[in-house]
Amino acid sequence: MIRLSLALTALGMASAALAQTSPPAGSPRLPAAASSAAAPGRAALPERPRQLGLCVACHGEDGRSRAVGTPHIGGQDEAYLRSSLLAYRDGSRRAVAMNGISNALQPADIDALARWYAAQPGFGKEP
Ligand code: HEC
């Protein structure tokens, strides 16, 4: 019985703590202009890369693969994405799907694409 009441007390404390973290009723909402820039609870994405259209058929806009055998790249480490693209471009990493397409990319495009995909939610968890 003592155990049960201890547990109930702990539960009460936990829910009180939870209640404190949620915003008080009537707290000001974000202005519409600020919230339209990004989905709620997500950091604003970097500028949309001008060459993103070259990638979406296989990797999707968010880096979740659309095709069998194509890796998910959303949420991947930015420096890794950049070095992979540079390696496909200079031929030191070989993959039919990627060598041709990365030839069309300027270094600034590679930076923008690496930044974009790295900023997406990872594929292991819901956005
Ligand atoms: C025709 C489909 C296709 C298109 C279009 C495509 N990719 Fe890929 N991508 C692949 C495949 C397949 C691989 C795996 C290649 C390998 O085995 O190295 C890959 C690998 C990658 C990797 C390495 C991932 C890792 O985990 O090592 C990156 C980064 C990448 N792609 C970025 C891009 C970007 C950026 C674009 C647009 C410029 C693009 N891809 C366009 C199919 C595609």
Residues whose N, C-alpha, C, O or C-beta is under 5 A from the ligand:
A	BS01	HEC	Q51 L54 C55 C58 G69 T70 P71 L81 S84 L85 R94 A95 A97 M98 I101 L113
